[in-house]
Amino acid sequence: MYKNFLRLLASVLLLLGFSINANAEFKVGFVYVGPTGDHGWTYQHDEGRKAVEAAGIKTTYVESVPEGADAERVIRQLAQSGHDLIFTTSFGYMDPTNKVAKDFPNVKFEHATGYKREHSNVSTYSARFYEGRTLLGHMAGKMTKTNVIGYIASFPIPEVIRGINAMTLAAQKVNPNIKTKIVWVFTWYDPGKESEAAQALIDQGADIIMQHTDSTAPVQVAEKAGVWSFGQASDMQRFAPKSILTSIIDDWAPYYVERSIAARDGTWKQQDTWHGLKEGMVAMAPYNSAMGSGLVKEVEKLQKDLASGKAHSFTGPIYDQKGNLLVAEGKVADDGMLAGMSVYVKGVEGDIPK
Amino acid sequence: MIKIERRDETSNLIYFLTPVLAIFLTLVTGAIIFYLLGFKPLEALKFFFITPISDLYGLSELLVKATPLCLIAIGLSFCFKSNNWNIGAEGQLTFGGIVGGGVALLFYNHEGFYVLPLIILAGAIGGMIFAMIPAILKIYFNTNEILVSLMLVYISKLLLDYLVVGPWSNPEGFNFPETRQFSESARLPILFEGLRIHAGIFIALFSVFLAWVVLFKTYLGFQIKVSGLSLKTAKYAGFKGKTMILLVFMVSGACAGLAGVGEITGPIGQLHRMISPEYGFTAIIVAFLGRLNPIGIVFASLIVALTYLGAETAQIFLQVPKYTGQVFQGMILFFLLASDFLLFFRIKFLGLKKYEY
């Protein structure tokens, strides 16, 4: 009896929530894993949100939402408070997003970098950051004097391994002698750990520092040590004006605007999006003129070719560390292989942590 | 000149009213801060403290959030009451989570009523053992328990990092730093369909009751209290100081371990790197706000839990920066300590002339 009453109460409340939804204006919610001022991952998502706002759609965000028990509550609160489309912008929100989506079939959900779409109102999206890494590899191979490229990596997930491989392949193409040295920091954002890693790599002879982490610490260490570096997620040029050759920029704005308008106009459909240089989800910050106009032109051409499909980051022959053939000559790796990438290519030093 | 001297006696009533005063002052200061940030103070306070709990779901979330805080603070009160400064509840929570989670993974896809109790027991024992480290070091090597327990937090967090990245990571999870989702038999039952409130709340309430009995109705509770008031008196009375240090740390660690295992078998359902948004540290505020009294801690945990929820709602509806939640927690503690100071000490304003070297 008591239980039935509670159920009734809950459904009345739910219904009330829905009827409020129907009348309210169209709103888009964003859930961020970090503070909007991190100058990296979250900062770029918030730039995307601002673009949605500029397109005349009302937005809301919640920052620094831990990827634990709290995420589900925040996502649910956004759904309950009349948001029609919700972007959850970190991998750790995957299960909570799908869980809330089940209870709010009329709300659309977009989860960044995940692979679970358990309900028809959940889409996933990510960027082909590896295309940017190919450009970095080309520059690194040309600019290094010590032939050691230092790479600060976060977690051994396919996305990060893909970046390491794409960079190494491109660098080998222009400089067969290069070696990629990796330090795993097991964090996405920890300025202290990241700067220690950068210093350790420089001490091991790396004169190029690149990162798959989000703080500006590594480029600042590189600037001090007088070695080259690459920014991550946003244009980090002002944190290391001499050292930075370019930054890979995550530009979520076009995607966020397009999906928000689609949801508002009722044309939103579930999809799995993987956009790159072509669509502009991956963009490059201005190239540092210190690398010479010849190299800048080369890189710009490569960027154009990657965007048009004339070039591909993973063109065979590609071998793994043991010398097994991964991609045959003349072939390119398909998306399935890229999505599950879990081995290093030849030329990368060390083992993937297990 | 100003002179500070200890008051001869303090009112018991005021002692328990000061937390209320601290909360009131926090609200007033909070309103001023909201005003200075350009928000309507009353509206902001409403979104902060009323909107989050204005429906069933919100109330359930409040309890979900307060459960671990209450559990940990109850344990900490044993330590703090007896002058043992266990600052590492976060580490004990994490270690309890690791041990409990390990058992949950061991029994992956096992059905059976015994799975969940086993996990909970393992979590409590894990937290307990981890808390014994600073206690034993203090007893036999006279180390500072504040430092040891604090440093152990990093050790347990790094151990958890290692486990979820490496040996315990989900084999089908593309190397993402998390374990499998525990099977149903390893999850705390949900009390009401559609809400997240889980059976962990009974564990918390039971420990509140147990703590009350032990602290106020047993000889042990008396010993703890006396040691807290005066270690010398306790020694003189012949209380076994060493056994008690170990005991209060064990209680504290077990409670933190239970909180950890309650999170992973409750709302989270797996192990990953963020099983606690620093509950172990926030619970220190809760313990003091609750005057180290079990009933007080229940109320304090609800209030502090509300500052978390409020920060989220205020950001959703008004785009108030989320960190105001932490500002509120800090202010509550600050005002509590400040009013305590005035409660125990009096400030005398002396004329300049009277002052002589």
Contacts between the chains, C-beta under 8 A, distances in Angstrom:
chain1	res1	chain2	res2	distance
A	3	B	192	7.8
A	6	B	56	7.7
A	6	B	192	5.7
A	7	B	193	6.7
A	7	B	194	8.0
A	9	B	56	6.6
A	10	B	56	6.2
A	10	B	192	7.5
A	10	B	193	7.5
A	10	B	194	5.2
A	10	B	195	7.6
A	13	B	55	5.7
A	13	B	56	6.3
A	13	B	57	7.6
A	14	B	194	7.9
A	29	B	316	7.6
A	35	B	323	8.0
A	60	B	316	5.6
A	60	B	317	8.0
A	60	B	319	7.1
A	61	B	315	7.4
A	61	B	319	7.5
A	62	B	312	5.8
A	62	B	315	5.1
A	62	B	316	6.0
A	62	B	322	6.6
A	63	B	315	7.1
A	63	B	321	7.8
A	63	B	322	5.3
A	64	B	322	5.4
A	64	B	323	7.6
A	65	B	312	7.8
A	66	B	274	5.1
A	66	B	277	4.5
A	67	B	272	7.0
A	67	B	273	7.9
A	67	B	274	4.9
A	68	B	263	7.4
A	68	B	268	5.8
A	68	B	272	7.3
A	68	B	274	4.1
A	68	B	275	6.0
A	68	B	276	7.1
A	68	B	277	6.3
A	69	B	64	7.2
A	69	B	263	6.0
A	69	B	266	7.5
A	69	B	267	3.8
A	69	B	268	5.2
A	70	B	277	6.3
A	70	B	308	7.5
A	70	B	312	7.8
A	72	B	196	7.2
A	72	B	267	7.0
A	73	B	61	5.2
A	73	B	64	7.9
A	73	B	196	7.6
A	73	B	309	7.6
A	73	B	312	7.2
A	74	B	312	5.6
A	74	B	316	8.0
A	76	B	57	7.3
A	77	B	312	6.5
A	77	B	313	6.8
A	77	B	316	6.1
A	78	B	316	6.4
A	80	B	57	7.3
A	81	B	316	6.0
A	81	B	317	7.2
A	91	B	176	6.4
A	92	B	178	7.8
A	92	B	272	7.0
A	92	B	274	7.0
A	95	B	181	7.3
A	95	B	269	7.8
A	103	B	194	7.4
A	115	B	174	7.3
A	155	B	165	6.7
A	155	B	175	6.8
A	155	B	176	7.0
A	155	B	177	5.5
A	156	B	165	7.5
A	156	B	175	4.8
A	157	B	174	5.7
A	157	B	175	4.8
A	157	B	176	5.4
A	158	B	174	5.5
A	158	B	175	7.2
A	186	B	161	5.7
A	186	B	165	5.9
A	186	B	177	7.3
A	340	B	174	6.9
A	342	B	174	7.6
A	342	B	175	6.7
A	352	B	175	7.9
A	353	B	165	6.7
A	353	B	166	6.6
A	354	B	166	5.9
